């Protein structure tokens, strides 16, 4: 009926094998039936597609492994545990006035007045020397100084990098000494017309005002009134940070210069300080949650407790009367939140599952795309053959 016998073919050869057949044995059960080799034909397109699929699997697998090695950075907000009392302030700046004409103080919300000028180190130096050095070397770090009114995409990128846990952990471990660098040596005949103020001091962890004013202004001093023409509050900030001193980390006001030609001038900086913990691994965060930072951060190398801050500025010239006090003012406020930045890495089992899912997805998708492309190619090929068969010697073919 179907022509198999006329061609000498046996239809039973395509049936299931049973125990009574010539091959003998039990009935064959195959959960994944295979195509006979005689029914397949290798093609260059199939080989090329196999190479492409393997290349994609390899690339995605290496990407997954690299992502797992680098870890994932997580940000958590919480309320700081325990009761904090002190806040360390680190300062390194140069003011274009002699040291004996400046007064450095802190007035906080608790009503305490801290004579910061007696706790910080003051050195007479040359303003011109510092201006010459600002772009000729990398004193105190790897970034050049810039004016506050300038936008620098490279600087913003560096600050963004310093906000990541892996970078902070690496910089802290590479700089265990945390010292302020020495002042550059004065050249022969150079005038000491400026003052470098640097060092660290402890203050109350409350809202406060750190300010630098002129002698006899802001606080009553008998016979110490300084002439207004001697004022020049132009300044260069090498570092201003809160918490442990990490000189390699770039803060918003680090490496900045603010200058003015007016004598009676007031620079104001408004700082919002956010306590921050950088950690490596989930276990480090669990350690922190069990105790306040001051109890264990110094012993755990996987935890760094410090502070970040955002800064805004508002400056301008003042009328020369006793109601206004020129100078440099840093008004800081402690935010009532705690930021935890952790670098976490998933388990090896999770990585293995992702690799298997990635390879399986690529293989299945590749098979679908290969079948679809073959189906489209077959349709287009039949259409081309139909057009070629319908034309003979450049003229339409006809049976008449």
Beta strands, then each sheet from edge to edge (+ up, - down):
strand 1: 72-78
strand 2: 86-95
strand 3: 102-108
strand 4: 113-114
strand 5: 121-125
strand 6: 146-147
strand 7: 194-204
strand 8: 208-214
strand 9: 235-242
strand 10: 256-258
strand 11: 265-280
strand 12: 303-317
strand 13: 327-344
strand 14: 391-392
strand 15: 395-396
sheet 1: 1+ 13- 8+ 3- 4+
sheet 2: 1+ 13- 11- 12+
sheet 3: 5+ 7- 2+ 9- 10+ 6+
sheet 4: 14+ 15-
end
